């Protein structure tokens, strides 16, 4: 699926976003929070005041990774 018009606030799917201890991959639905000049995407998971510990860890992981338009699928 081509994502010609990604913008801040879009919900996207990150397929095989992270791997757990048993080797299972997990998909995540996230919101685009920034689009950097080089096309790199930054995401947020929920509101920062309401995130649970698991979501905070995932948010920290996503902040370390480089994600681009080709890595996501727009959901709406």
C-alpha positions as CSV (number, residue, x, y, z in Angstrom):
1,X,0.0,0.0,0.0
2,X,1.4,3.4,-1.0
3,X,1.3,6.1,1.7
4,X,1.6,9.2,-0.4
5,X,0.0,11.6,2.1
6,X,1.2,10.7,5.6
7,X,0.8,13.6,8.0
8,X,1.1,14.3,11.7
9,X,-1.8,12.8,13.6
10,X,-2.3,9.8,11.2
11,X,-2.6,6.4,12.8
12,X,-0.3,3.8,11.2
13,X,0.5,0.2,11.7
14,X,4.1,-0.9,12.4
15,X,4.3,-4.6,11.4
16,X,6.7,-6.7,13.4
17,X,7.6,-3.7,15.5
18,X,9.2,-5.5,18.3
19,X,10.2,-9.0,19.5
20,X,9.5,-10.5,22.9
21,X,11.6,-12.9,24.9
22,X,10.0,-15.9,23.3
23,X,10.9,-14.7,19.8
24,X,7.3,-13.6,18.8
25,X,7.0,-10.4,16.8
26,X,4.3,-7.9,17.6
27,X,2.6,-5.3,15.5
28,X,1.7,-1.9,17.0
29,X,-0.7,0.9,16.0
30,X,0.8,4.3,16.7
31,X,0.2,8.0,15.9
32,X,2.7,10.0,13.8
33,X,4.0,12.8,16.0
34,X,6.7,14.3,13.8
35,X,8.0,14.0,10.3
36,X,11.6,15.0,10.1
37,X,13.1,16.8,7.0
38,X,14.8,13.5,5.9
39,X,11.5,11.7,6.0
40,X,12.1,9.9,9.2
41,X,8.9,9.4,11.3
42,X,8.5,9.8,15.0
43,X,5.5,8.3,16.9
44,X,3.6,8.5,20.1
45,X,1.7,5.9,22.0
46,X,-1.3,7.3,23.9
47,X,-1.1,10.5,26.0
48,X,2.2,10.8,27.9
49,X,0.3,11.3,31.2
50,X,-1.8,8.1,30.8
51,X,0.9,5.7,29.5
52,X,1.4,2.5,31.5
53,X,4.9,1.1,32.1
54,X,4.7,-1.3,29.1
55,X,3.7,1.6,26.8
56,X,6.5,3.8,28.2
57,X,9.1,1.1,27.4
58,X,7.7,0.7,23.9
59,X,7.7,4.5,23.4
60,X,11.4,4.6,24.5
61,X,12.2,1.8,22.0
62,X,10.4,3.5,19.1
63,X,12.3,6.8,19.9
64,X,15.6,4.9,19.3
65,X,14.6,3.4,16.0
66,X,14.5,4.9,12.6
67,X,11.2,4.5,10.8
68,X,10.3,5.8,7.3
69,X,7.2,5.9,5.2
70,X,8.0,2.5,3.6
71,X,8.0,0.9,7.1
72,X,4.3,1.8,7.9
73,X,0.8,1.3,6.7
74,X,-1.8,4.0,7.1
75,X,-4.9,2.7,8.8
76,X,-7.4,5.4,8.2
